[in-house]
């Protein structure tokens, strides 16, 4: 699911009972903060708040189909398995949480066989329009459909670069073996073309990661880059057949994806930049997928889909604890702990606890709100020097969040307006208060202010 934001144009309404045009111009300059001190503003100068609109998105669910009779004449084309690109300055992290979650020998064997056979694809379509992969046989095991999906999901968790696997699979069992048939959504030649283009795009993104930065700064850079690169695909959210939007292909090649594409792309970029990441599934006004990220030894939730408003990252969902994310996200159970496991339901791998808050974006990077707003004034001065488009504010735990918003933007003492005026005394590029607006990021106790300039 993606959070959308639309700026509501509510310019400060100035009512001045004066017939003199010269006096009117002077008063306008005073109101807009060109360094002239005045009394506390009236409610007509409340700042515009950015509204939010939400949408749901579906995640790929695997379903079993009848196992077709295999022709002895079927030929399979091998797709080259190339190493993933990685950042030039950081060592890639292995993606194997999925495999590590499998405890039964037969499931591990199936995972490893998928890892091999997924690169062998037939040139001929079946009746459903899919391209069969070379069949997998796990001997001395009678696996259920739940176990097949468990191994397949674990493999796909660890291999976001394998984008061509269909949501359909076939399998059969005998007393001595289990046979599994996977399918590709596209022909092997098309797989190779797309893989080559993906590798180039991923490499380009990873090579742009600044060298010598902390894990947190790298994560923020990749988070913002992903959100700038990709738009949420509303139509694909209601169309499981649009496999591109549910994969990294939608993000890197199409610039449009749903939550599954965002999460898999972010996982890949993080791990290839030396930052461990996992996938998480649950509900958030619809089936949803996001990430766990490990920063300085601690795990956090990060949801790039819900932080993308089409223009910039709000950062409300960047590095949350379990208790924070659970305010509007509900996690699916792990497959090991679910009371009743079904093949057509979504489950999580075993997930580490997320209890830390140190790397939360607003706690670590935003301007702390103090009583006299001195820190905010200094931040606005720096922002005005570079004509930055926004600043972030953190409201501490000892302050009532909504009261802080009210004091900043809605009622006297109008702390934000005062800080703008003070900053404009020295600003080369004065901030236009009437054109500013703000976004509440209450889950992180943050506020994002969108700045406008004269």
C-alpha positions as a Python dict, from the first residue, in 0.01 Angstrom:
ca = {
    (1, 'X'): (0, 0, 0),
    (2, 'X'): (114, 349, -72),
    (3, 'X'): (45, 672, 109),
    (4, 'X'): (-36, 961, -123),
    (5, 'X'): (-13, 1327, -34),
    (6, 'X'): (-187, 1622, -195),
    (7, 'X'): (-104, 1980, -98),
    (8, 'X'): (-412, 2177, -2),
    (9, 'X'): (-372, 2533, -118),
    (10, 'X'): (-477, 2742, 178),
    (11, 'X'): (-279, 3062, 151),
    (12, 'X'): (-273, 3287, 455),
    (13, 'X'): (-582, 3507, 435),
    (14, 'X'): (-509, 3868, 522),
    (15, 'X'): (-789, 4101, 616),
    (16, 'X'): (-674, 4459, 664),
    (17, 'X'): (-914, 4746, 708),
    (18, 'X'): (-713, 5014, 540),
    (19, 'X'): (-773, 5210, 224),
    (20, 'X'): (-417, 5316, 175),
    (21, 'X'): (-238, 5095, -81),
    (22, 'X'): (105, 5187, 51),
    (23, 'X'): (18, 5081, 404),
    (24, 'X'): (-130, 4758, 264),
    (25, 'X'): (198, 4668, 91),
    (26, 'X'): (396, 4737, 409),
    (27, 'X'): (165, 4519, 616),
    (28, 'X'): (194, 4235, 366),
    (29, 'X'): (570, 4241, 400),
    (30, 'X'): (538, 4231, 776),
    (31, 'X'): (299, 3937, 767),
    (32, 'X'): (519, 3736, 528),
    (33, 'X'): (820, 3769, 756),
    (34, 'X'): (1080, 3994, 599),
    (35, 'X'): (1239, 4058, 940),
    (36, 'X'): (987, 4305, 1084),
    (37, 'X'): (862, 4201, 1429),
    (38, 'X'): (489, 4208, 1492),
    (39, 'X'): (231, 4070, 1731),
    (40, 'X'): (117, 3706, 1722),
    (41, 'X'): (-67, 3628, 1400),
    (42, 'X'): (-437, 3561, 1376),
    (43, 'X'): (-583, 3219, 1289),
    (44, 'X'): (-596, 3328, 926),
    (45, 'X'): (-224, 3252, 908),
    (46, 'X'): (-255, 2883, 993),
    (47, 'X'): (-22, 2679, 777),
    (48, 'X'): (-167, 2439, 521),
    (49, 'X'): (-153, 2072, 615),
    (50, 'X'): (-85, 1810, 349),
    (51, 'X'): (-365, 1554, 323),
    (52, 'X'): (-316, 1178, 290),
    (53, 'X'): (-481, 920, 68),
    (54, 'X'): (-420, 546, 98),
    (55, 'X'): (-459, 247, -135),
    (56, 'X'): (-423, -127, -90),
    (57, 'X'): (-195, -360, -285),
    (58, 'X'): (-187, -733, -333),
    (59, 'X'): (110, -966, -293),
    (60, 'X'): (178, -1265, -519),
    (61, 'X'): (16, -1580, -381),
    (62, 'X'): (122, -1919, -523),
    (63, 'X'): (-141, -2169, -628),
    (64, 'X'): (-116, -2533, -733),
    (65, 'X'): (-225, -2658, -1075),
    (66, 'X'): (-240, -3011, -1211),
    (67, 'X'): (96, -3154, -1310),
    (68, 'X'): (109, -3180, -1686),
    (69, 'X'): (247, -3483, -1863),
    (70, 'X'): (600, -3397, -1965),
    (71, 'X'): (700, -3448, -2324),
    (72, 'X'): (1020, -3637, -2380),
    (73, 'X'): (1102, -3390, -2658),
    (74, 'X'): (1095, -3081, -2435),
    (75, 'X'): (1409, -2873, -2466),
    (76, 'X'): (1518, -2623, -2202),
    (77, 'X'): (1730, -2314, -2255),
    (78, 'X'): (1969, -2223, -1978),
    (79, 'X'): (1967, -1864, -1853),
    (80, 'X'): (2310, -1751, -1733),
    (81, 'X'): (2324, -1704, -1357),
    (82, 'X'): (2544, -1397, -1309),
    (83, 'X'): (2660, -1253, -976),
    (84, 'X'): (2455, -956, -859),
    (85, 'X'): (2613, -612, -891),
    (86, 'X'): (2732, -462, -566),
    (87, 'X'): (2842, -125, -436),
    (88, 'X'): (3206, -47, -512),
    (89, 'X'): (3282, 56, -154),
    (90, 'X'): (3089, -202, 51),
    (91, 'X'): (3083, -579, 74),
    (92, 'X'): (2752, -743, -16),
    (93, 'X'): (2565, -937, 252),
    (94, 'X'): (2452, -1294, 172),
    (95, 'X'): (2076, -1328, 129),
    (96, 'X'): (1998, -1663, 289),
    (97, 'X'): (1745, -1601, 566),
    (98, 'X'): (1494, -1799, 361),
    (99, 'X'): (1716, -2103, 331),
    (100, 'X'): (1819, -2077, 698),
    (101, 'X'): (1451, -2091, 797),
    (102, 'X'): (1411, -2440, 646),
    (103, 'X'): (1485, -2709, 905),
    (104, 'X'): (1378, -3027, 724),
    (105, 'X'): (1631, -3195, 497),
    (106, 'X'): (1373, -3252, 222),
    (107, 'X'): (1281, -2880, 216),
    (108, 'X'): (1645, -2778, 198),
    (109, 'X'): (1692, -3024, -89),
    (110, 'X'): (1392, -2875, -272),
    (111, 'X'): (1527, -2522, -217),
    (112, 'X'): (1865, -2618, -363),
    (113, 'X'): (1705, -2789, -662),
    (114, 'X'): (1491, -2479, -728),
    (115, 'X'): (1812, -2277, -713),
    (116, 'X'): (1948, -2495, -993),
    (117, 'X'): (1645, -2562, -1215),
    (118, 'X'): (1498, -2211, -1214),
    (119, 'X'): (1753, -2117, -1480),
    (120, 'X'): (1634, -2386, -1728),
    (121, 'X'): (1323, -2275, -1917),
    (122, 'X'): (1132, -2426, -2208),
    (123, 'X'): (1083, -2229, -2528),
    (124, 'X'): (727, -2361, -2558),
    (125, 'X'): (426, -2216, -2375),
    (126, 'X'): (170, -2433, -2203),
    (127, 'X'): (-206, -2381, -2233),
    (128, 'X'): (-202, -2113, -1959),
    (129, 'X'): (63, -1915, -2145),
    (130, 'X'): (351, -2001, -1909),
    (131, 'X'): (689, -2154, -1994),
    (132, 'X'): (767, -2475, -1800),
    (133, 'X'): (1098, -2502, -1618),
    (134, 'X'): (1295, -2824, -1593),
    (135, 'X'): (1124, -3051, -1345),
    (136, 'X'): (1248, -3103, -992),
    (137, 'X'): (1250, -3439, -816),
    (138, 'X'): (1301, -3475, -441),
    (139, 'X'): (1351, -3844, -366),
    (140, 'X'): (1251, -4026, -50),
    (141, 'X'): (1007, -3750, 45),
    (142, 'X'): (633, -3695, 20),
    (143, 'X'): (599, -3319, 43),
    (144, 'X'): (267, -3142, 87),
    (145, 'X'): (157, -2835, -106),
    (146, 'X'): (231, -2628, 205),
    (147, 'X'): (590, -2752, 212),
    (148, 'X'): (639, -2687, -159),
    (149, 'X'): (521, -2327, -118),
    (150, 'X'): (735, -2288, 195),
    (151, 'X'): (1053, -2386, 8),
    (152, 'X'): (959, -2180, -299),
    (153, 'X'): (881, -1871, -88),
    (154, 'X'): (1210, -1911, 100),
    (155, 'X'): (1398, -1926, -231),
    (156, 'X'): (1223, -1618, -374),
    (157, 'X'): (1290, -1430, -49),
    (158, 'X'): (1662, -1487, -96),
    (159, 'X'): (1662, -1420, -472),
    (160, 'X'): (1480, -1096, -564),
    (161, 'X'): (1675, -1101, -892),
    (162, 'X'): (1479, -1412, -1002),
    (163, 'X'): (1177, -1223, -1129),
    (164, 'X'): (1031, -1467, -1383),
    (165, 'X'): (877, -1736, -1159),
    (166, 'X'): (500, -1765, -1209),
    (167, 'X'): (257, -1776, -918),
    (168, 'X'): (144, -2118, -1044),
    (169, 'X'): (322, -2445, -975),
    (170, 'X'): (247, -2814, -1023),
    (171, 'X'): (346, -3107, -805),
    (172, 'X'): (276, -3475, -747),
    (173, 'X'): (389, -3732, -493),
    (174, 'X'): (447, -4105, -483),
    (175, 'X'): (572, -4326, -204),
    (176, 'X'): (931, -4261, -309),
    (177, 'X'): (944, -3904, -438),
    (178, 'X'): (791, -3559, -489),
    (179, 'X'): (793, -3397, -832),
    (180, 'X'): (763, -3018, -864),
    (181, 'X'): (702, -2816, -1180),
    (182, 'X'): (766, -2442, -1183),
    (183, 'X'): (680, -2203, -1465),
    (184, 'X'): (825, -1883, -1607),
    (185, 'X'): (602, -1591, -1705),
    (186, 'X'): (823, -1519, -2009),
    (187, 'X'): (1040, -1705, -2258),
    (188, 'X'): (1409, -1768, -2178),
    (189, 'X'): (1532, -1522, -2439),
    (190, 'X'): (1323, -1243, -2286),
    (191, 'X'): (1449, -1342, -1940),
    (192, 'X'): (1806, -1293, -2055),
    (193, 'X'): (1734, -953, -2211),
    (194, 'X'): (1557, -823, -1902),
    (195, 'X'): (1823, -964, -1668),
    (196, 'X'): (2094, -783, -1859),
    (197, 'X'): (1907, -452, -1843),
    (198, 'X'): (1834, -502, -1474),
    (199, 'X'): (2198, -567, -1397),
    (200, 'X'): (2296, -241, -1565),
    (201, 'X'): (2031, -39, -1377),
    (202, 'X'): (2115, -196, -1041),
    (203, 'X'): (2486, -141, -1098),
    (204, 'X'): (2425, 224, -1181),
    (205, 'X'): (2224, 275, -862),
    (206, 'X'): (2476, 97, -641),
    (207, 'X'): (2773, 282, -789),
    (208, 'X'): (2611, 611, -691),
    (209, 'X'): (2606, 521, -320),
    (210, 'X'): (2842, 765, -143),
    (211, 'X'): (3162, 609, -12),
    (212, 'X'): (3262, 620, 353),
    (213, 'X'): (2909, 664, 487),
    (214, 'X'): (2744, 497, 785),
    (215, 'X'): (2494, 217, 739),
    (216, 'X'): (2213, 456, 836),
    (217, 'X'): (2316, 718, 580),
    (218, 'X'): (2345, 450, 311),
    (219, 'X'): (2000, 322, 398),
    (220, 'X'): (1851, 673, 378),
    (221, 'X'): (2023, 734, 44),
    (222, 'X'): (1886, 411, -105),
    (223, 'X'): (1540, 471, 44),
    (224, 'X'): (1518, 816, -112),
    (225, 'X'): (1665, 694, -442),
    (226, 'X'): (1411, 413, -466),
    (227, 'X'): (1120, 647, -396),
    (228, 'X'): (1243, 900, -652),
    (229, 'X'): (1290, 625, -910),
    (230, 'X'): (953, 455, -872),
    (231, 'X'): (583, 550, -867),
    (232, 'X'): (309, 341, -714),
    (233, 'X'): (113, 146, -977),
    (234, 'X'): (-254, 171, -879),
    (235, 'X'): (-380, -50, -1161),
    (236, 'X'): (-131, -329, -1090),
    (237, 'X'): (-245, -339, -727),
    (238, 'X'): (-568, -493, -854),
    (239, 'X'): (-407, -711, -1123),
    (240, 'X'): (-204, -1017, -1020),
    (241, 'X'): (-126, -1082, -1387),
    (242, 'X'): (99, -774, -1397),
    (243, 'X'): (408, -963, -1282),
    (244, 'X'): (643, -676, -1363),
    (245, 'X'): (494, -445, -1101),
    (246, 'X'): (521, -720, -839),
    (247, 'X'): (894, -761, -902),
    (248, 'X'): (1214, -558, -922),
    (249, 'X'): (1148, -522, -1297),
    (250, 'X'): (871, -271, -1225),
    (251, 'X'): (1100, -62, -1006),
    (252, 'X'): (1421, -56, -1209),
    (253, 'X'): (1293, -76, -1567),
    (254, 'X'): (936, 57, -1563),
    (255, 'X'): (946, 308, -1281),
    (256, 'X'): (614, 169, -1154),
    (257, 'X'): (551, -103, -897),
    (258, 'X'): (336, -215, -604),
    (259, 'X'): (454, -284, -250),
    (260, 'X'): (606, -621, -339),
    (261, 'X'): (825, -462, -605),
    (262, 'X'): (933, -182, -371),
    (263, 'X'): (1022, -423, -91),
    (264, 'X'): (1216, -667, -309),
    (265, 'X'): (1410, -386, -478),
    (266, 'X'): (1494, -222, -143),
    (267, 'X'): (1605, -557, -1),
    (268, 'X'): (1837, -614, -297),
    (269, 'X'): (1991, -266, -284),
    (270, 'X'): (2048, -284, 91),
    (271, 'X'): (2209, -627, 91),
    (272, 'X'): (2433, -539, -203),
    (273, 'X'): (2544, -229, -10),
    (274, 'X'): (2641, -424, 300),
    (275, 'X'): (2317, -377, 498),
    (276, 'X'): (2120, -692, 595),
    (277, 'X'): (1752, -682, 500),
    (278, 'X'): (1453, -916, 505),
    (279, 'X'): (1101, -913, 363),
    (280, 'X'): (794, -881, 586),
    (281, 'X'): (434, -952, 490),
    (282, 'X'): (115, -846, 662),
    (283, 'X'): (-183, -618, 622),
    (284, 'X'): (-203, -241, 608),
    (285, 'X'): (-542, -158, 457),
    (286, 'X'): (-481, -459, 232),
    (287, 'X'): (-218, -729, 185),
    (288, 'X'): (119, -560, 213),
    (289, 'X'): (495, -620, 202),
    (290, 'X'): (776, -413, 353),
    (291, 'X'): (1128, -465, 495),
    (292, 'X'): (1327, -537, 806),
    (293, 'X'): (1666, -365, 807),
    (294, 'X'): (1960, -416, 1042),
    (295, 'X'): (2144, -97, 1136),
    (296, 'X'): (2439, -113, 1377),
    (297, 'X'): (2331, -454, 1501),
    (298, 'X'): (1965, -363, 1562),
    (299, 'X'): (1666, -454, 1346),
    (300, 'X'): (1403, -202, 1231),
    (301, 'X'): (1094, -192, 1009),
    (302, 'X'): (1111, 19, 692),
    (303, 'X'): (824, 70, 448),
    (304, 'X'): (926, 263, 134),
    (305, 'X'): (584, 216, -29),
    (306, 'X'): (395, 397, 246),
    (307, 'X'): (657, 671, 256),
    (308, 'X'): (631, 752, -116),
    (309, 'X'): (401, 1042, -203),
    (310, 'X'): (517, 1058, -563),
    (311, 'X'): (765, 1341, -507),
    (312, 'X'): (969, 1276, -193),
    (313, 'X'): (1009, 1042, 104),
    (314, 'X'): (817, 1139, 416),
    (315, 'X'): (1036, 904, 627),
    (316, 'X'): (753, 830, 872),
    (317, 'X'): (809, 456, 820),
    (318, 'X'): (1188, 455, 810),
    (319, 'X'): (1329, 247, 1096),
    (320, 'X'): (1039, 176, 1328),
    (321, 'X'): (1019, -60, 1623),
    (322, 'X'): (762, -339, 1641),
    (323, 'X'): (534, -129, 1861),
    (324, 'X'): (554, 167, 1622),
    (325, 'X'): (480, -25, 1301),
    (326, 'X'): (195, -214, 1466),
    (327, 'X'): (-2, 108, 1503),
    (328, 'X'): (-124, 64, 1144),
    (329, 'X'): (45, -254, 1015),
    (330, 'X'): (-40, -610, 1120),
    (331, 'X'): (216, -884, 1062),
    (332, 'X'): (119, -1224, 927),
    (333, 'X'): (223, -1516, 1149),
    (334, 'X'): (539, -1714, 1081),
    (335, 'X'): (480, -2045, 909),
    (336, 'X'): (631, -2226, 1210),
    (337, 'X'): (392, -2063, 1460),
    (338, 'X'): (66, -2056, 1263),
    (339, 'X'): (-206, -2275, 1412),
    (340, 'X'): (-327, -2386, 1069),
    (341, 'X'): (-102, -2349, 767),
    (342, 'X'): (-251, -2331, 417),
    (343, 'X'): (-62, -2318, 87),
    (344, 'X'): (-265, -2025, -48),
    (345, 'X'): (-202, -1802, 255),
    (346, 'X'): (90, -1570, 325),
    (347, 'X'): (332, -1624, 613),
    (348, 'X'): (656, -1471, 735),
    (349, 'X'): (995, -1624, 788),
    (350, 'X'): (1104, -1621, 1153),
    (351, 'X'): (1158, -1250, 1220),
    (352, 'X'): (1396, -1089, 1470),
    (353, 'X'): (1247, -854, 1729),
    (354, 'X'): (1264, -482, 1654),
    (355, 'X'): (1291, -297, 1985),
    (356, 'X'): (1547, -23, 1913),
    (357, 'X'): (1456, 336, 1821),
    (358, 'X'): (1802, 494, 1793),
    (359, 'X'): (1813, 477, 1411),
    (360, 'X'): (1457, 601, 1363),
    (361, 'X'): (1481, 872, 1098),
    (362, 'X'): (1324, 1155, 1298),
    (363, 'X'): (1510, 1071, 1619),
    (364, 'X'): (1845, 1054, 1444),
    (365, 'X'): (1819, 1310, 1161),
    (366, 'X'): (1540, 1560, 1228),
    (367, 'X'): (1556, 1895, 1408),
    (368, 'X'): (1454, 1847, 1773),
    (369, 'X'): (1174, 2082, 1873),
    (370, 'X'): (1268, 2292, 2176),
    (371, 'X'): (1060, 2544, 2370),
    (372, 'X'): (1209, 2855, 2209),
    (373, 'X'): (1250, 2696, 1863),
    (374, 'X'): (1614, 2807, 1837),
    (375, 'X'): (1718, 2480, 1674),
    (376, 'X'): (1436, 2518, 1422),
    (377, 'X'): (1547, 2873, 1337),
    (378, 'X'): (1903, 2758, 1275),
    (379, 'X'): (1781, 2469, 1059),
    (380, 'X'): (1571, 2706, 850),
    (381, 'X'): (1870, 2936, 800),
    (382, 'X'): (2077, 2646, 667),
    (383, 'X'): (1790, 2524, 451),
    (384, 'X'): (1739, 2872, 302),
    (385, 'X'): (2107, 2897, 207),
    (386, 'X'): (2071, 2590, -14),
    (387, 'X'): (1705, 2640, -106),
    (388, 'X'): (1626, 2299, 37),
    (389, 'X'): (1275, 2181, -36),
    (390, 'X'): (1191, 2052, 312),
    (391, 'X'): (1302, 2008, 669),
    (392, 'X'): (1205, 1745, 926),
    (393, 'X'): (1116, 1814, 1289),
    (394, 'X'): (1117, 1566, 1580),
    (395, 'X'): (876, 1611, 1871),
    (396, 'X'): (1023, 1453, 2184),
    (397, 'X'): (840, 1203, 2404),
    (398, 'X'): (804, 1460, 2683),
    (399, 'X'): (588, 1685, 2462),
    (400, 'X'): (230, 1626, 2354),
    (401, 'X'): (251, 1572, 1978),
    (402, 'X'): (-74, 1741, 1872),
    (403, 'X'): (-13, 2035, 2102),
    (404, 'X'): (328, 2077, 1941),
    (405, 'X'): (171, 2083, 1594),
    (406, 'X'): (-82, 2339, 1712),
    (407, 'X'): (184, 2567, 1863),
    (408, 'X'): (398, 2544, 1551),
    (409, 'X'): (136, 2612, 1285),
    (410, 'X'): (-218, 2668, 1409),
    (411, 'X'): (-226, 2889, 1716),
    (412, 'X'): (-21, 3147, 1901),
    (413, 'X'): (275, 3159, 1949),
    (414, 'X'): (307, 3031, 1587),
    (415, 'X'): (660, 2904, 1646),
    (416, 'X'): (721, 2816, 1283),
    (417, 'X'): (623, 3160, 1156),
    (418, 'X'): (850, 3322, 1416),
    (419, 'X'): (1141, 3097, 1312),
    (420, 'X'): (1083, 3180, 944),
    (421, 'X'): (1100, 3550, 1021),
    (422, 'X'): (1420, 3512, 1219),
    (423, 'X'): (1579, 3300, 947),
    (424, 'X'): (1477, 3550, 679),
    (425, 'X'): (1674, 3827, 852),
    (426, 'X'): (1993, 3672, 711),
    (427, 'X'): (1859, 3458, 428),
    (428, 'X'): (1985, 3507, 75),
    (429, 'X'): (1675, 3318, -39),
    (430, 'X'): (1389, 3425, 192),
    (431, 'X'): (1136, 3158, 280),
    (432, 'X'): (784, 3235, 160),
    (433, 'X'): (576, 3137, 461),
    (434, 'X'): (247, 3158, 275),
    (435, 'X'): (364, 2887, 34),
    (436, 'X'): (480, 2639, 298),
    (437, 'X'): (285, 2335, 413),
    (438, 'X'): (343, 2042, 646),
    (439, 'X'): (290, 1667, 677),
    (440, 'X'): (227, 1496, 1010),
    (441, 'X'): (434, 1182, 1065),
    (442, 'X'): (281, 1106, 1403),
    (443, 'X'): (389, 742, 1427),
    (444, 'X'): (751, 860, 1433),
    (445, 'X'): (657, 1178, 1624),
    (446, 'X'): (784, 1370, 1324),
    (447, 'X'): (673, 1660, 1106),
    (448, 'X'): (788, 1728, 749),
    (449, 'X'): (766, 2093, 640),
    (450, 'X'): (762, 2163, 267),
    (451, 'X'): (940, 2491, 206),
    (452, 'X'): (866, 2761, -49),
    (453, 'X'): (1087, 3057, -144),
    (454, 'X'): (1034, 3412, -262),
}
